[in-house]
């Protein structure tokens, strides 16, 4: 189900959010080799979000590569009235994410890379909790996984072949 939600970058106006740049070092007998690793989240703040990781010997090159990869990893997110349609959990590696819908005026209750993904997706009111590993890569992947599993009432009714009233009444 997650793979069919991937969308193509076709002139969407995406905003880029740099989550982190890390300097990595490879030590050999002769010397140390330094390079940079970057994590970028891109979204149009209207239900489309993606992430990318890039590595290079220079920081700006790593950021550019991550941005290009983020364009290729875009996926659609269900948004209803600035929040998510239902509670959702997801796990990737050691990172465990829980996101819940919130009422108007709550804002985004999230920290670090989780907040960057939710803002890029265009969510306004969400409660979230990140458990387990705080590794940025795994937290971002778990968040995208949780958001891509979201389904709103219209989608559920269409998949089951019933009316929206029957979804609510059972």
N, C-alpha and C positions, 0 to 999 in steps of 0.2 A: 504494500500500500504506500510506503514511503517513496518509492522510486517513481510512481506515476504523478507525484506532486511536484517534481522538479520542473522548473520552467526555464525558458531560454531568455538570455539577456538581449532584448530587442529594443534598444533605445530607452529603457527605463532610466529615470533619473535617480541614481543611487547615491546615498550618503555613506561615506566611509568612516569607520570608527576604529582607531588603532587601539587594540587591547594591550599589547605589550611587545617590546623588543628586548631580546636577550642576547648578550654577547657570549658566544661559546668558544672554547679553546681546545685545540687538539695538540697534545704535547708529544713531541717525538724526541729522539736522541739529540738531534741537532738544534732544534728551536721549538717555539710555540707558534701555532697557526691559529689566528683569530678569525672568526666569522660571526655573522649575525643571523638570528632567527626572529621572524616577526609573525604576529597573529593579527588578522584584520577581520572585522565584521562589516558587511555591507548590507544595506536595506533601503527600500524606498519609503519607509515609515507609513506604509499602507498595505501591509500584509505580505510583503516579499522580503526574505532575509537569506543571507548566505555567509559562509565563513571561508577563510583561506589561510594557509601557512606558507611562508616563504623563507628561503635561506639564501644567503649570499655573503660575499666578503665585505660588502659595504651595506650599511643600514638602510639607506634610501632604496637601494636595489631590492633588498629583502622585503621592504614594505610594498614596493611596486609589484613584485611577484605574488605576494600574498593577496593584494587587491585584485589582480588578474584571476587568481584561483577562486577568489570569493565570487566573482561574476559567474564562473562556471558551476558553482555549487548552490545556486539560488533555489529556494523552495517556497511554496505558498503556505500562508498561515491563516487560519480562520479567526477573524476578529468580529466580535459583536458588541457594539456600543463602547468601544475603546478597551474592552477586556476580552478574556478568553471564554468560550462557551461552557467549559466544564473543567473540573480538577484533573490534573494529569501528572503522572510520575514517569521518570525515565532514568535509566542507568547506562553509563558508558564507562567501561574500565572500572576504576574505583570511585568515580563521581556519581552521586545519587541526587537527582533534582526533583523537587516537588513544586508545582505551580498551581495557584488557585485563582479563580475569578474574584474581583473585588468591586465594591460599590463605587459610584462616582465620587471623585475628590480624594480617594485613597492615595493615588500616585503609584509609582513603581517601587515596591518594597523588595529590593534585591541588591546584591553587592557584586562588585568586580565584573568578571566577564559575563555573568548571568544578566546583569543590568544592561550591558552593552548590546546583547542579543535582543532583549525585550524592547529596548528603545528603538533599535534599528528596524524591528518588525512593525513598529507603530502602535504598540500597546501603551495605554495610558494608566490603567488601574489594574495592578496585579500584585498578589502576595506570593512570595516564593521562599523556598528554603533549600540550601545546598548542604548536603551531608556527605560524609566520606572524604574522598580526595579533593583537594583544592587546586589540583593541576589545571591550568587554564585550558589546555587542549581538550581534556576530557570533560570539563564543565561545559564548554561551548558545544561540543558534540552531543552531550546529553540533553542540553537545552533545545538544540535544533531537533533532536529526535522526539522530544516531548511535544514541541510545537507542531511537528509534521504529523503526529498521531491525532491531533485535534480534529473533531468533526462537529459541525453545527447541525441544527435540527433539520434543515433542508436536505443536507447530504445524507443524514441517517434515514430520513423518510424515503429518499430516492433509492438508496441502496436496498432497503427492505421492501420497496414497492408498495408502501402504504401512505396514508395521508398524515399530515403533520399532527392533527388532532389525536390520531391513534398512537403516535409516538409518545405523546404526553399522558394519555389515558391508559396505555398498555394494552 
